[in-house]
Amino acid sequence: MVCLPQPDAETLARREDIRAALCAIVPGEGVISDQDELRPYESDGLTAYRQMPMLVVLPETVEQVSQVLRYCHANKVRVVPRGAGTSLSGGALPLSDAVVLGLGKFKSILEIDYDNRVVVSQPGVTNLAITEAVQDRGFHYAPDPSSQIACTIGGNIAENAGGVHCLKYGLTTNNVLGVEIVLIDGDVVRIGGKQLDPAGLDLLGVVVGSEGLLGVVTEVTLRILPRPDTARAVLLGFPAVAGAGKCVADVIEAGIIPAGMEMMDKPAIECAEAFVGAGYPLDVDALLIVELDGPAAECDYLITEVEAIARANGASFVRISQNEEERLRFWAGRKAAFPATGRLAPDYYCMDGTIPRRRLPEVLERMGAMSAKYGLGIANVFHAGDGNLHPLVLYDANQPGQLEKAEAFGEEILRLCVEVGGVLTGEHGVGVEKRDLMPAMFSEVDLAHQQRLKCAFDPDMLLNPGKVFPQLHRCAELGRMHVHGGKVSFPELERF
Ligand SMILES: Cc1cc2nc3c(=O)[nH]c(=O)nc-3n(C[C@H](O)[C@H](O)[C@H](O)COP(=O)(O)OP(=O)(O)OC[C@H]3O[C@@H](n4cnc5c(N)ncnc54)[C@H](O)[C@@H]3O)c2cc1C
């Protein structure tokens, strides 16, 4: 179980004063303090962890966000920014002595500029709503997390969200051109904009993926792309996982970058098929869904190439979508795969790690062995093209000890990802979930330097503390800190 920073008793004692001050900044129904009404905020998509926040504030204007942060900074109150609360790494998990700052009221698209192919939006707009706003003119916003009907564009920026089509079109970081961000002292800063190559340091790259630790995003400028002329999906079934894994690497090696290349193992295929009837084969051990897009002639050519590579790797089932309805049906199974695993177990723990593509067969085999070791089932549904695994560890939270086993299983999977040359996260972020595993990937010196960047934005560690970094260093000390031989300086400081 992860530990969070100890609540500050002195802050909790000031709860009523803090509530009154926030009500003065955001009048009306802008502050939630009633225990029943706070309940919906007690967790995010990582529901295994829950904690009630001290208060929730729902500002409606940038000026209110600025005043809330200025107040919290002056009064040393911790703040947890929150979009739709779909984070799977516990990024929006509240702290019991913190104010949750919800961006749910920032729901407007501010500008659609087709000449420059950008959309300027408030952060509380859902990912899908961006595409819906421009699709009549033949455009779309490419990053498409499976949670796109619910998750917000602000949350996408904080987590550097990905999705099926990010293999070809890039993650959030490749599709954001600018942000307005409010710093903890209330300053409003603009970084980037409609131009492609802004001057100065690449602070945008720092902000994207910063998990609510550096500031609160209040406006985003996003790149939109024309929809491709044609998109066709191919289902490829393999009698062995190894063949599917090798096919993925061979397709990329051949110089083909599909719009998406997803993989599902047998348990995932079976429950997704039973859930939506997508037309998946049930006599295979692994299924690839490969989407090719572009001009029709290019699509046809690439489909032939992909099919040949798949057959050379032992594919026993090939079906090519013949129309848009069939293409969407192929994807419907993949998109419903997470909820469909509810047929296999009451709970699942969704992991997120990335590995080099060539190691897929070996890693899947080793995860199978872990499943036997822990006595817990596993289903795999993932972005195979970019090596981004999403093993779903199946468990029953009502059975004593199963959550702890699922956590241990998940940790072993992530350590395996690092061991084979991969990374701890692909798109869900570190949050609280992977925080304590950061030393498996980064040295103490690496982590200290990352924290110094955090200190430049938030010297009092008030924004989303307890997330991402396995230790809380005091910034003044970090500034002159020299870590030697892995020895932790200042042992009296709070460690989780
Ligand atoms: C069923 C399901 C499927 C999913 N599929 C995918 C997927 O395919 N790809 C993927 O990448 N993710 C996926 N996710 C995870 C999640 O949807 C993403 O991480 C998403 O980007 C979170 O957005 P949110 O608005 O819900 O943010 P929240 O969960 O509210 O917050 C996430 C983090 O962002 C910070 N934050 C939120 N808004 C702001 C802001 N305005 N300014 C600063 N910080 C902010 C929070 O502090 C927190 O650290 C999935 C989740 C679920 C439940």
The ligand as an SDF file (V2000), in Angstrom:
LIG
                    3D

 53 58  0  0  0  0  0  0  0  0999 V2000
  -11.2240    3.1330  -18.7480 C   0  0  0  0  0  0  0  0  0  0  0  0
   -9.9980    4.0170  -18.8320 C   0  0  0  0  0  0  0  0  0  0  0  0
   -9.2330    3.9730  -19.9810 C   0  0  0  0  0  0  0  0  0  0  0  0
   -8.0930    4.7740  -20.0920 C   0  0  0  0  0  0  0  0  0  0  0  0
   -7.3800    4.7440  -21.2540 N   0  0  0  0  0  0  0  0  0  0  0  0
   -6.3090    5.5470  -21.3950 C   0  0  0  0  0  0  0  0  0  0  0  0
   -5.5710    5.5600  -22.6100 C   0  0  0  0  0  0  0  0  0  0  0  0
   -5.8870    4.8680  -23.5720 O   0  0  0  0  0  0  0  0  0  0  0  0
   -4.5010    6.3720  -22.6780 N   0  0  0  0  0  0  0  0  0  0  0  0
   -4.1270    7.1800  -21.6330 C   0  0  0  0  0  0  0  0  0  0  0  0
   -3.1510    7.9020  -21.7700 O   0  0  0  0  0  0  0  0  0  0  0  0
   -4.8120    7.1820  -20.4810 N   0  0  0  0  0  0  0  0  0  0  0  0
   -5.8890    6.4030  -20.3310 C   0  0  0  0  0  0  0  0  0  0  0  0
   -6.5780    6.4150  -19.1540 N   0  0  0  0  0  0  0  0  0  0  0  0
   -6.1010    7.2460  -18.0160 C   0  0  0  0  0  0  0  0  0  0  0  0
   -6.6890    8.6720  -17.9380 C   0  0  0  0  0  0  0  0  0  0  0  0
   -7.9180    8.7580  -18.6250 O   0  0  0  0  0  0  0  0  0  0  0  0
   -5.6950    9.6970  -18.4830 C   0  0  0  0  0  0  0  0  0  0  0  0
   -4.5350    9.7330  -17.6820 O   0  0  0  0  0  0  0  0  0  0  0  0
   -6.2520   11.1210  -18.5760 C   0  0  0  0  0  0  0  0  0  0  0  0
   -5.3000   11.9410  -19.2010 O   0  0  0  0  0  0  0  0  0  0  0  0
   -6.6310   11.7390  -17.2200 C   0  0  0  0  0  0  0  0  0  0  0  0
   -7.4270   12.8880  -17.4670 O   0  0  0  0  0  0  0  0  0  0  0  0
   -8.4030   13.4430  -16.3350 P   0  0  0  0  0  0  0  0  0  0  0  0
   -9.0600   14.6730  -16.8410 O   0  0  0  0  0  0  0  0  0  0  0  0
   -9.3170   12.3920  -15.8590 O   0  0  0  0  0  0  0  0  0  0  0  0
   -7.3530   13.8370  -15.2150 O   0  0  0  0  0  0  0  0  0  0  0  0
   -7.3740   13.5140  -13.6550 P   0  0  0  0  0  0  0  0  0  0  0  0
   -7.4810   12.0670  -13.4310 O   0  0  0  0  0  0  0  0  0  0  0  0
   -8.3670   14.3840  -12.9780 O   0  0  0  0  0  0  0  0  0  0  0  0
   -5.9260   14.0280  -13.2360 O   0  0  0  0  0  0  0  0  0  0  0  0
   -4.7920   13.3730  -13.7170 C   0  0  0  0  0  0  0  0  0  0  0  0
   -3.5500   14.1700  -13.3460 C   0  0  0  0  0  0  0  0  0  0  0  0
   -3.5780   15.4070  -14.0140 O   0  0  0  0  0  0  0  0  0  0  0  0
   -3.5200   16.5050  -13.0970 C   0  0  0  0  0  0  0  0  0  0  0  0
   -4.3790   17.5230  -13.6880 N   0  0  0  0  0  0  0  0  0  0  0  0
   -5.6550   17.3710  -14.1430 C   0  0  0  0  0  0  0  0  0  0  0  0
   -6.0790   18.5170  -14.6810 N   0  0  0  0  0  0  0  0  0  0  0  0
   -5.0590   19.4130  -14.5780 C   0  0  0  0  0  0  0  0  0  0  0  0
   -4.8810   20.7800  -14.9580 C   0  0  0  0  0  0  0  0  0  0  0  0
   -5.8420   21.4700  -15.5730 N   0  0  0  0  0  0  0  0  0  0  0  0
   -3.7030   21.3740  -14.6720 N   0  0  0  0  0  0  0  0  0  0  0  0
   -2.6990   20.6890  -14.0670 C   0  0  0  0  0  0  0  0  0  0  0  0
   -2.8220   19.4100  -13.6820 N   0  0  0  0  0  0  0  0  0  0  0  0
   -3.9790   18.7820  -13.9370 C   0  0  0  0  0  0  0  0  0  0  0  0
   -3.9740   15.9220  -11.7740 C   0  0  0  0  0  0  0  0  0  0  0  0
   -3.4070   16.5980  -10.6860 O   0  0  0  0  0  0  0  0  0  0  0  0
   -3.4520   14.4960  -11.8640 C   0  0  0  0  0  0  0  0  0  0  0  0
   -2.1070   14.4660  -11.5000 O   0  0  0  0  0  0  0  0  0  0  0  0
   -7.7190    5.6240  -19.0120 C   0  0  0  0  0  0  0  0  0  0  0  0
   -8.5070    5.6760  -17.8690 C   0  0  0  0  0  0  0  0  0  0  0  0
   -9.6310    4.8670  -17.7630 C   0  0  0  0  0  0  0  0  0  0  0  0
  -10.4570    4.9600  -16.5120 C   0  0  0  0  0  0  0  0  0  0  0  0
  1  2  1  0
  2  3  1  0
  2 52  2  0
  3  4  2  0
  4  5  1  0
  4 50  1  0
  5  6  2  0
  6  7  1  0
  6 13  1  0
  7  8  2  0
  7  9  1  0
  9 10  1  0
 10 11  2  0
 10 12  1  0
 12 13  2  0
 13 14  1  0
 14 15  1  0
 14 50  1  0
 15 16  1  0
 16 17  1  0
 16 18  1  0
 18 19  1  0
 18 20  1  0
 20 21  1  0
 20 22  1  0
 22 23  1  0
 23 24  1  0
 24 25  2  0
 24 26  1  0
 24 27  1  0
 27 28  1  0
 28 29  2  0
 28 30  1  0
 28 31  1  0
 31 32  1  0
 32 33  1  0
 33 34  1  0
 33 48  1  0
 34 35  1  0
 35 36  1  0
 35 46  1  0
 36 37  1  0
 36 45  1  0
 37 38  2  0
 38 39  1  0
 39 40  1  0
 39 45  2  0
 40 41  1  0
 40 42  2  0
 42 43  1  0
 43 44  2  0
 44 45  1  0
 46 47  1  0
 46 48  1  0
 48 49  1  0
 50 51  2  0
 51 52  1  0
 52 53  1  0
M  END
$$$$
